[in-house]
Amino acid sequence: MAVALIAGWLAGGHPALADPPRVSADAAVLMDAETGQVLYAKNPHKRRAPASTTKIMTTILALEMAELTDVVVVDPRAASVEVGSDVGLRAGDRLTLEDLLKASLIGSANDAAVAVADHAGGSVDLFADLMTRKARILGARNTNFVNPNGYSKSQHYSTAYDLALITRYALLDERFSEIVGTREDRVTWLNREHYAELENTNHLLKTYDGADGVKTGTTRAAGECLVASATRQGRRLIAVVLRSHSRFGEAASLLDHGFQNFYRWRLGAGELFTLVPVQGGETNHLKVVVERTVQTTVPLEELGQVEQKVTLDRHPPVPVRKGQVLGEVVLYVAGSEVGRTPLVAGEEVKRRPWWKLDER
């Protein structure tokens, strides 16, 4: 086994980390969507009214409990919703669950969110309880939901960090990502000749390069809120601002800070790590690959502090099985371990028949 320490491999003339933007928001978080690392935080665990950002959890839970093709019959409770945005539902109306989710997320329709909860959970109260339970499972420990649309209630609260955490999970679902990234759409009633045009309330989708989600929220108690996501060069970031005086501008500033001042270091599962020589095998070299993904996001100024400690059998005896563990790579940043993964054979190498041992 050979052990090597590759230190400061990305060292060089990187500028000092720029100061993070000043935001007026009462609470804010910038999170790397892939690693879950928090890149900026202001009062991240302060409980606040989340307004319609609540509908992020409403949607992902409904997607897990029901089917987009379900036909939903609107309950009188949903039809009676009159506060805030609505799509004009009447008792007995029939729409697909997909259209109701679009109305809820794109148009921020409160009546649609109630109809979704009633259909997927059997009742609004039960569904809200399930929303809170789901939040706990995801690690959102300072979140409690009592309704699916974000109406302000004393026991209805979340935090900037929890909303980023919930959104990170929700974005893993392609159906959710597609809806929150849609600028304009239309929903159609099945029981009457009626439709509604939807325009996304998230203005960043039109103004910010790479913006692809997710949800606005506004109430008197919550102020102006926004959970925003953007992807550039394969990197997705999530910005949350709660009670902001300029939610779109401040979210954009946070996203800019993340894209311009941080670097994601990544070894992907199945990625070729190196080649090692093989004696007596049917091939002269063996591909060594990464077994599972290891990644971290670091400030540009700290790239010189990234180190890899590699332990590897550089002359494995044949035969070698595909997937056979040959070593390990451990990743350190500033001397602290941030991840490790086995290095394995990327292919099978059989022993060369004895009558071919002299062949080259």
C-alpha positions, -999 to 999 in steps of 0.1 A, spaced: 0 0 0 13 35 -9 2 66 10 4 100 -5 -6 134 7 -15 159 -20 -15 192 -3 -24 227 -15 -32 213 -49 -53 242 -59 -31 269 -43 -24 300 -62 -33 336 -68 -69 336 -56 -83 369 -43 -94 373 -7 -130 364 0 -152 393 -7 -173 406 21 -208 392 20 -235 416 9 -254 435 35 -291 425 36 -320 442 53 -338 408 57 -345 399 93 -332 364 85 -313 350 56 -294 319 45 -273 310 14 -269 272 10 -251 250 -15 -279 227 -28 -257 197 -34 -236 197 -3 -260 214 21 -233 237 34 -243 271 46 -223 298 28 -239 328 45 -263 331 75 -281 359 93 -304 348 121 -307 314 104 -326 297 132 -349 326 142 -385 315 140 -405 336 116 -438 335 98 -430 319 64 -460 331 44 -465 313 11 -430 298 11 -450 272 31 -463 259 -2 -429 244 -9 -436 217 18 -472 215 7 -462 206 -28 -434 181 -21 -456 162 4 -485 161 -20 -462 148 -47 -452 120 -24 -487 111 -13 -507 114 -45 -504 114 -83 -502 144 -106 -530 128 -127 -554 126 -98 -587 144 -103 -594 166 -73 -629 176 -64 -628 210 -46 -640 209 -11 -662 238 2 -634 248 26 -610 254 -3 -637 273 -22 -643 296 7 -607 308 9 -608 346 1 -577 360 18 -547 367 -4 -542 353 -38 -566 327 -52 -575 311 -85 -613 313 -81 -622 278 -71 -658 268 -64 -671 239 -44 -674 209 -67 -649 221 -92 -627 194 -107 -590 199 -116 -560 177 -118 -537 177 -89 -509 189 -113 -529 220 -122 -537 228 -85 -500 225 -77 -491 248 -105 -517 273 -93 -503 271 -58 -466 274 -67 -467 296 -98 -496 318 -90 -494 314 -52 -531 305 -51 -542 299 -15 -574 282 -24 -555 257 -46 -531 249 -17 -561 241 6 -576 219 -21 -543 200 -25 -540 194 12 -576 182 15 -571 158 -13 -537 144 -4 -542 143 34 -579 137 38 -582 169 57 -563 202 60 -555 197 97 -542 162 92 -521 173 62 -506 202 81 -496 178 109 -479 156 82 -461 186 69 -446 192 103 -436 156 107 -419 157 73 -400 188 83 -387 170 114 -376 140 93 -356 164 70 -339 180 101 -361 212 101 -364 213 139 -376 249 142 -406 245 119 -443 240 127 -471 241 101 -508 245 109 -520 252 73 -509 245 38 -509 280 24 -490 301 49 -517 321 66 -502 338 96 -509 319 128 -489 320 161 -480 283 158 -472 285 121 -435 292 118 -402 283 102 -366 296 98 -344 307 70 -322 276 75 -352 252 77 -367 266 45 -334 261 27 -332 226 40 -368 218 29 -361 234 -5 -329 215 -10 -349 183 -5 -378 194 -27 -355 203 -56 -344 167 -58 -379 159 -73 -379 168 -110 -416 174 -110 -412 201 -83 -382 217 -100 -401 219 -133 -431 237 -117 -411 262 -97 -389 270 -127 -419 278 -149 -425 315 -157 -460 313 -172 -486 285 -175 -523 278 -177 -546 256 -156 -578 242 -169 -610 232 -152 -624 198 -160 -661 204 -150 -667 237 -168 -652 257 -196 -628 278 -176 -591 283 -174 -567 306 -155 -535 322 -168 -506 320 -143 -476 343 -141 -448 333 -116 -445 357 -87 -408 350 -86 -394 378 -107 -358 364 -106 -369 338 -132 -369 367 -157 -341 388 -144 -314 366 -129 -290 345 -150 -295 308 -140 -326 314 -118 -347 282 -116 -370 286 -86 -386 286 -61 -413 306 -41 -423 340 -29 -443 348 2 -459 379 16 -481 386 46 -483 415 71 -468 393 98 -441 378 76 -432 408 54 -417 401 20 -401 367 18 -384 347 -9 -368 313 -14 -347 315 -46 -325 290 -64 -301 294 -93 -278 271 -112 -246 280 -130 -220 257 -144 -236 227 -127 -237 244 -93 -270 251 -77 -274 276 -48 -304 283 -26 -310 318 -11 -336 325 16 -346 360 27 -373 366 53 -389 400 60 -367 418 34 -372 453 21 -359 442 -13 -363 404 -15 -354 400 -52 -323 422 -51 -311 408 -18 -315 372 -29 -297 380 -61 -268 395 -41 -265 364 -20 -265 342 -50 -238 363 -67 -217 361 -35 -220 323 -36 -211 319 -73 -183 344 -73 -165 335 -40 -169 298 -35 -156 267 -53 -171 232 -52 -144 205 -50 -158 172 -61 -149 136 -67 -178 119 -84 -189 83 -79 -175 62 -108 -150 89 -118 -116 77 -129 -91 84 -102 -59 69 -116 -44 39 -135 -22 13 -118 0 -13 -135 -10 -50 -133 14 -79 -137 3 -112 -150 -32 -99 -160 -50 -99 -193 -44 -61 -194 -14 -42 -183 -32 -14 -165 -62 -13 -142 -87 16 -139 -91 28 -103 -124 47 -97 -141 66 -69 -168 44 -52 -190 72 -39 -191 110 -43 -171 132 -20 -175 169 -23 -172 202 -4 -177 238 -11 -149 261 1 -141 299 -2 -117 306 -31 -92 319 -7 -90 285 11 -83 264 -19 -47 262 -9 -58 244 23 -75 215 5 -56 183 9 -61 147 -3 -46 118 16 -45 88 -7 -39 52 4 -37 29 -26 -24 -6 -36 -4 4 -67 5 -32 -77 -26 -53 -70 -22 -90 -75 -44 -107 -102 -72 -116 -105 -89 -84 -96 -127 -82 -92 -146 -52 -104 -155 -31 -74 -127 -46 -53 -114 -21 -27 -79 -10 -35 -75 20 -13 -91 52 0 -90 89 -4 -96 113 25 -104 150 19 -92 176 43 -98 214 44 -76 234 67 -66 201 85 -101 190 92 -116 159 75 -146 167 54 -151 134 36 -137 101 25 -144 74 -1 -130 40 -10 -111 36 -43 -121 5 -61 -113 -14 -93 -133 0 -122 -131 -33 -141 -123 -69 -138 -88 -81 -146 -84 -119 -151 -51 -137 -147 -33 -141 -181 -32 -178 -191 3 -193 -184 10 -199 -221 6 -161 -227 27 -149 -198 56 -140 -221 35 -122 -246 35 -84 -245 
